[in-house]
Amino acid sequence: MQINTAKTGLTDLFFDLWGVGLHAQSASYQYQPQAEVGIGLGTAHYFGDLNPEGGLSPVHYSAGLFYQRYMGNYIAMRLSANYIHLAASDKDNQSDAYHGRGLDFTNNVMELTLTGSFNFFRYAPGVAGHSFTPYVGLGIGGIYTDPYTKTDQGEKVKLRKLGTEGQNSTTPHDGKKYGPLAMVFPLSVGVRQALSPKLNIFAEATYRFTKTDYLDDVSTTYAGKEAFDPANYKSSPGQAAEALELQDRNLDGKPRMQGWQRGNSLASDRYLTLQIGLSFNFGSCNCPMVY
């Protein structure tokens, strides 16, 4: 009689444990998204020749969309498209030397990147204890860039075509021709929280190293007035006059001579975005979570 009771108890215990195991396995299988799509909004910060102190101001704006494909609970690949509004002006600089230079720019950067990301914690939306993680990402991509400014008369002028560092001149100059496309290398840190098995919220900071020093149209030295003489300038006389005006705004009444430093060609331009956003999980798979 005691033996039968013991057998019954062991049998009940076995089925209880089996049921718990099935429940745990079901949980681990049930909420593993294969992919997510998201949108982010936030600020944009430029670092370059018109922000020599490297501060976070002036503050501008950014917006982005992404598609992310999961490869387990820790690793994912992300394709992102971002619109980033960058701008800066020497008028905002407290240094007399930079303020007197008087340069400014605006650039509406279009960016496309591919990034690999790593979650520090196992991330499984819908599974208790696994709905939050910090993460890092590293990637490569490209940008479309076309800096512009406004003349003293308020006319919008695109700077690249003017060659403000002598790129369109036959006279000696240090300025280098640059195109509208450039490579970028984004480095991201962020946190994400699952609000439900299908919905996440995130906050992310992404710093971009670029392969261009002309996000702001400033890099090397002043080409001098002779470079913009119509006889030496390989474009229309009207563009030569605009280039002459915009290459040295000369707010302090001290004209910059040929060969004087205009920018720092030893460091490429960079920029940062700080974004918060929402993302949506879809395509749950039936495979065990990686512990």
N, C-alpha and C positions, 0 to 999 in steps of 0.2 A: 504493500500500500504506500509506504514511504517512497519506494523507488518510482512508482508511477507518478506520484506527486512531484518528485524531483524532475522527472522527464518532462512533465507538463510545464513546469516552471522554466526549464531550459528552452523548451519549444517556444513558449510565449516570449522569452527574452530574445531569442533568435529573430522571431518575426518582428518584434519591436525595433531591434537594431537594424534589421533589413529595411523596415519602413522609413526609419530616420535616414538611412543611407540613400534610399531612393529619393527622398525629399531633398536632401542636400545635393544629390546629383542632378535632380531636376532643376534646382535653383541655379546650379552652376552652368547648366545647359541653356536655361531659358532666356537670360537677359544678356546676351553677348552680341552687341551690334556689329555688323560687318562694315558699316560705313556711317558717316554723318555729314550733313551739310550745315553750314553756319554763316552768320553775318556778324560783323563787328563794326563798331563806331567809336571814334575817339579823337585823340589829339595827334599832331605831327610836329616834330621839332628838327630843325636843320642845324648841321654843324659844318662850317666851312669858312671861307675867306671873309664873309660878311658877318660872321659870328665868331670872332677870334678868341673870345674868352670861353667859348664852349658851353654857355648857359642854356637852360631849357626854354628861355623866352627869346624871340616871340613865339607864342603858341598858335598853331594853326590846326587844321582838321584833316581827318582821314576816314575812309570807309572801305570795307572789304567783304568779299565772299570767299568761301572755301569749300572744297570737297575733301574729306579725309577717309582713307581706307585703313581699317585696322588689320593688324597681323598679330592677333593675340591681345592680351590685356595690357601689355606694356609698350608695344611699338606700333607706330602708324606712319603712313605717308600722306602728305597733304599737298594739294594743288590749290594755290591761292591767287586771287586777283584783287589788287588794291588800287584805290585812287587816293593820292597823297598830295595835299596842297602845301607847298613850301614857299616861304618868302622871308626876306630880311632887308634891312635898310641901314646904311651908315648913319642916318639921322638919329637912330635910336642908340647909337654908341656914345658912351660918355667920354671916350678918348678923343682929344682934339684932332689927332692925326687921322683917325678913321672917320670921324664926323666930317672933317674937311674934305675927305676924298669924295663923299657924297654919292656913292654908288648904291643901287638897290636892284632887286630882282623879284620876280614871282615865277613859280614853275608848278604846273599841274602835272605831276608825275603819274604815269600809268605803269603799274608793276604786275608782273606775272612770275611766280616762284614755285619751286618744288622743294618741299621740306620733309626731312625725317624727324620724328619726335619720339621722345622716350618718357613714359610715365614713371615717376618714382615709386608710386604705390600701384597695386593691382587695381585696375579700374573696370568695374562691372556694374553699370547702371541697373538698379533694381535689386541688387544683392546687398543685404545689410552689411555695413562695415566696409564696403568697397565702392562708395559713391563719390569719393573725393580723392584728388591727387594733384600735386604740383608736377610740372613737366618742363622739359627743355626741348628745343628744336634747332636744327642747323640745316641750311639749304643753299640753293643756287637759283638764280633767276635773271630776268632782264627787265629793263625799264625803258619807257619812251619819255624823253625829256626835251622840253622846248622853252627855255627861259625867255622872259620878256620883261620890259619895263615901260614906263611912260615918259614921254618928252616933257619939257617945261610947258608945252602947250596942251598937255593932257592926252596926247595921241599914244595909243598902245603900239609898241614896236617890238618885234621879235629880234632877239639879240644875236642868235647864232649866225644868221645870214649877213649881219653887218661886219663881223670880224673885228670886234672892238680892241683886240690885242694885235692887230695888224695882219690877221690871217688872209685878208683879201688884198694885201699890198705887195708890191714888188720890192719894197725897201726891206732891209734887214729887220727882223723882229723875232721875239721869243715865243709868241703865241702860236698854238697848235690848232689846226682845224679839228673840229669834233662833230660827230654825227648825232642823230637823234636817239640812237640806241646805246645802251651800256649794260654791263653785267653788274649784278648785285649779289651779296652773300649775306642772307639774313640769319641772325642769331636771336632766338626767342626764349623767354622764360615766362611761365604762366601758371595759373591754377584753374582747375575746372571742378564743378560740382554738379552731380546729377540731381535734378529736381524730380525726375520720374524715370522710368525705364526708357522713355522716348525723348526727354528734354533735358538739356544741359545749359548751365550758365558758365561763362569763363571770363577771366581777366588776363591780359597778355601784353607784355612789353617786347617789341622787336626792334633790334638795332641793325641797321644795314651798313655794311662796308661796300663801297662802290669802286668801280674801275674808271671813274671819270672825276676830273677836277673842275668840271664846267657845269655843274648843276646851277651855279650862280653866274656863269659867264665870266668868272674872275679866276685867274690862275698864275700868270707869270709877271711880265713887266709892261710898262707903258711903251707903246710903239712910237709915240711922238707925232706932232702935227704933220710932218712930211709924209707919213704913211697914208694919210687921208686926203692928200692932195689929189684931185681928179686925175692928174697925169700919172700917178703911181697906184691908183686904186682900181681894182679890176671889177668894177660895177658902175652903177649910174652915179652921176654927180650928186643927186639927191641923197642916195644912200651914203655916200662919202661924207656929206655934211652931217647926217644923223649919227654916223659912227664917230665922227670927231666930237660931237656934242656929248655923246653917251660914254665914251671911253674915259673921260675925266670930267665929272660934274663940277669939280672945282668950287665947292661951296665956300671955301675960305679965301678965295681970290689968289691962290698960289698955284699956278699951273705946274703940273707934273711933267718932267722932262723925259725924253726917250731913255729907256733903260732903267728908270726908277722902278722900285718894287711896287707892283699893283696887287699881287696875291702871293700865296705860298704854294708853289708847284710841287713841294716835297710831300704834301699830304693830300690825298683824295677827299672829296666831299663825302659826307655821311649824313644819315638821318635816322630818326627814331619815331616809332608810333607807340602810343599807349591806348589800348582798346579794351572795351568790354562788349560782350555779345551773347547771343543765344545760338545753340546748335541743336539739330534734330537727328536722332539715331534711327536707322532703318536697316532692314535686311538681317535680322537675327539669325545666327548660325546654330547648328546643333553639334557643337564640339566642346570638349571640356576646357575649362579655364586653365591658364598656366599659373601655377602657384609660385 
